[in-house]
Amino acid sequence: MKSIRTRTIFLIMFLLIGSNLQRIIPPAPVRKYKFSPPNANPSRRPGPSHTF
């Protein structure tokens, strides 16, 4: 039973860390898109930028 409990604990911790990383990482590009004008990045296509 200990092995099952430890596995569940590790899975829960992994999920919590993953959700926290997903919450922390995205704001950086979002801030760039908000503060920088849309024409600042000509290399990026207009299609994918709308998805962000």
N, C-alpha and C positions, 0 to 999 in steps of 0.2 A: 504493500500500500504506500510505503514511503516514496517509491520510485514514481508512482502515478501522481502523488501530490507534488513532488518536486517538478515533474514535467509540466503539470498544469500551472504551477507558480512561474516557471520559466516562460511558458507561453504567454501568460498574462503580462509579465514584465516586458517581454518582447513587443507585444501589441501596444502597451502603453508607451514604450520608448518610440516605436514607429509612428504612432499618432502624434507624439510631441514633436518628433523631427519634421513630420509633414506640416505641422502648424508653424514651426520656427523657420524652416527654409524658404517657403514661398514668398513671404513678405519682401525679401530683398529685391527680386525682379519686379514685383508689383510696384514698389516705391520708385524704381528706375522708370517704369512706364508712366507712372503718374507725374513725376517731376520733369522728366525729359520730354521734349516735344515729339510728336509722332514722326517727323521728318529727320530726327537725329540719327536713326538707324536705317539707312537706305538698304543695307544688305538683307535685313529681315523682311520677309514677305508680309503683306498686309493681312493675309488669311490667318496664319497661325497666331498673330498678335491678338486677334479678337478672341481666340479661345482662352488666352490667359486672362 
